[in-house]
Amino acid sequence: MSNKEILIEQAALMMAQKGYHLFTIDALIEHTTIAKSNTYYHFANKELLGEAVLQYWANIYLLMFNNIFNNPNVPIRVTLNHYLKKQIQFQKTTSFCGNPVFSITQDLSTPGALIKYTTYQKDVCAILTNFISAGIAKDCFLANLNPQNIAKLLFSQLTFAELDCRINKNCIPIIKSTNLLNNLILIKE
């Protein structure tokens, strides 16, 4: 693993635990023992490192979404429950609550971060749209659903549930939101 990759991965974990505002490059340097000059060679400032960390988390979440929602052989309810379990597992295995992609974008608010977040949102919605379209074709979802609109609704609802998790430090909002959305769009097992 290169120094740049180590810096991004360790910064991602530190930002997920402390938040972007409490994170410092000096603490990262101390934690990784990578030279200050080498660190600033890769990232001239905290904002650029924050954008790299945002992309790191977006890649992890997109991989999770792809792995969960792009398996046509798994029943719809099993897929949705698997997603819920993955979200809860993430919340329980880190000291961070919520989605780091959303929270880092919210805290960072640079043009580069907003572009990365918009791309992430479009990619997630495309995965969810395909999943919902397949569910409609299998008669698992209500036939009159608009897959793109429901994908945007799912993304927005889960983003706000993850924000609620971050504020309240528990994953109950994700469980409630996922169950509510399951009941809203599913018509049969």
Secondary structure, DSSP 8 states (H G I E B T S, - for coil): --HHHHHHHHHHHHHHHH-TTT--HHHHHHHH---HHHHHHH-SSHHHHHHHHHHHHHHHHHHHHHHHHS-TTS-HHHHHHHHHHHHHHHHHHSS--S-HHHHHHHHH--HHHHHHHHHHHHHHHHHHHHHHHHHHHTT-B-TT--HHHHHHHHHHHHHHHHHHHHHHTSSHHHHHHHHHHHHHHB---
